[in-house]
Amino acid sequence: MAHKLIILGAGESGIGAALLGKQQGYDVFVSEGGTIKDNYKQELAVNHIPFEEGHHSWDVILGADEIVKSPGIPEKTELMKKVREKGVSVISEIELAYRFSKGKKIIAITGSNGKSTTTALTYHIFKTAGLDVAMVGNIGVSYARQVATAPAEYYVIEISSFQLDDIVEFKPNVAILLNITPDHLDRYDYKMENYVASKFRIAMNQTKEDAFVYCMDDPEIMQHLAQQPIYSTLIPFTIMKPLKEGGSIANEQLQILVDGEPVIMSMYDLALKGKHNLYNSMAAAIAGRTMDIRKEKIRESLASFKSLEHRMEYVTTVKGVDFINDSKATNVNSVWFALESIEKPIVLIMGGVDKGNDYSAIRDLVKEKVKAIICMGVDNTPIIDALSKDTPVMISTSSMMDAVREAFAQATKGDVVMLSPACASFDLFKNYEDRGRKFKEAVKAL
């Protein structure tokens, strides 16, 4: 009898897992509680993979040998409680993909903020060095789909805490933990320590031959490391003091010291600006050095990288006002990093679905740098209540076009208008990409 693999959830990771399972000879069935996108349905049909949508057939699911669970499905659902009671093996798509890519080099990147940028930058370094590398995970194509359709020698993977919750043997050669700030706490019983432990699972199977690259300036990371030693080779990075080993800043120079010759370059030559991007650049450069990429290639890559769409993306300048699309900033911490990196006066567009945000973290930066806040959402009350005392102008709007027009009216030559919402996008938009594109369309229509 073929191994019966049930895929719960038919997003990109679920479809990737289904394709890989089928390719490996498993008996695959896909179950999606909502609707499956037409292009995904077509892929399943072409590959003769049976599926259901709009409901879950519990009897079929509970008869599985193994379940690949979508990262979006919480453990608290009745179905998952039943699955756990029955003792069916549950893994993530990351774990399934790893099963069929052992022996390849894996660089896995997690953290509350900066994952996508660091993943893209690490990929850029490996690509510039001429390596056979794929960028997978939360950024673009799922890891399982890549393994099934176009396997590579190196995988640079962006991983969320939800995906790490269901790994078993997954063991990256390089694990990068950028930072840990409160996010998604609803999934972790509102306990920060559960969320921190989940992030640290990235290193749980590592040995001395593997590298654990981490930010020394992050108190949550340092506290956890002090309590729970890990068995990898530890490589820190910091902007607080020069280091003999790892990544640091000295005399406005970025220096990376990993096994041998240092990589040294001026901070001002880095393509990515702002304090948070010093961290991202150091982490990516360390990953490159652990894989013996030449320092010249690393320097060249750090200087030539183009930032991601919707992440501090420069759109255009209109009458001396710069417009920046930071739609991917769906939590307060991301907005903090964005505000911190800009030196000019800011008109800030924010709002959306509030995830229980604590806006106090950005109050000082808002007072110092923000001349107006334009709220854009169905319910702007939380932002108005939290920040109206910290900025001279607070305006409520209910569409992107209105928000951009109001922001432009408040801005003068030399200012920056930035969309950095601090919230999810599901009230007025399909997702953060849709929100970012609508912002760019509205700016171009000015």
Secondary structure as GFF3:
##gff-version 3
##sequence-region A 1 446
A	DSSP	beta_strand	4	8	.	.	.	ID=ss1
A	DSSP	alpha_helix	12	23	.	.	.	ID=ss2
A	DSSP	beta_strand	27	32	.	.	.	ID=ss3
A	DSSP	alpha_helix	38	46	.	.	.	ID=ss4
A	DSSP	beta_strand	51	53	.	.	.	ID=ss5
A	DSSP	alpha_helix	58	62	.	.	.	ID=ss6
A	DSSP	beta_strand	66	69	.	.	.	ID=ss7
A	DSSP	alpha_helix	78	86	.	.	.	ID=ss8
A	DSSP	beta_strand	89	91	.	.	.	ID=ss9
A	DSSP	alpha_helix	93	99	.	.	.	ID=ss10
A	DSSP	beta_strand	105	110	.	.	.	ID=ss11
A	DSSP	alpha_helix	115	128	.	.	.	ID=ss12
A	DSSP	beta_strand	133	137	.	.	.	ID=ss13
A	DSSP	alpha_helix	143	149	.	.	.	ID=ss14
A	DSSP	beta_strand	154	158	.	.	.	ID=ss15
A	DSSP	alpha_helix	161	164	.	.	.	ID=ss16
A	DSSP	beta_strand	174	177	.	.	.	ID=ss17
A	DSSP	three_ten_helix	185	188	.	.	.	ID=ss18
A	DSSP	alpha_helix	192	200	.	.	.	ID=ss19
A	DSSP	three_ten_helix	201	203	.	.	.	ID=ss20
A	DSSP	beta_strand	211	215	.	.	.	ID=ss21
A	DSSP	alpha_helix	219	227	.	.	.	ID=ss22
A	DSSP	beta_strand	233	237	.	.	.	ID=ss23
A	DSSP	beta_strand	246	250	.	.	.	ID=ss24
A	DSSP	beta_strand	253	257	.	.	.	ID=ss25
A	DSSP	beta_strand	263	266	.	.	.	ID=ss26
A	DSSP	three_ten_helix	267	269	.	.	.	ID=ss27
A	DSSP	alpha_helix	275	290	.	.	.	ID=ss28
A	DSSP	alpha_helix	295	304	.	.	.	ID=ss29
A	DSSP	beta_strand	313	318	.	.	.	ID=ss30
A	DSSP	beta_strand	321	325	.	.	.	ID=ss31
A	DSSP	alpha_helix	332	341	.	.	.	ID=ss32
A	DSSP	beta_strand	346	350	.	.	.	ID=ss33
A	DSSP	three_ten_helix	359	362	.	.	.	ID=ss34
A	DSSP	alpha_helix	363	369	.	.	.	ID=ss35
A	DSSP	beta_strand	370	376	.	.	.	ID=ss36
A	DSSP	alpha_helix	381	387	.	.	.	ID=ss37
A	DSSP	three_ten_helix	388	390	.	.	.	ID=ss38
A	DSSP	beta_strand	393	397	.	.	.	ID=ss39
A	DSSP	alpha_helix	400	410	.	.	.	ID=ss40
A	DSSP	beta_strand	416	419	.	.	.	ID=ss41
A	DSSP	alpha_helix	432	444	.	.	.	ID=ss42
###
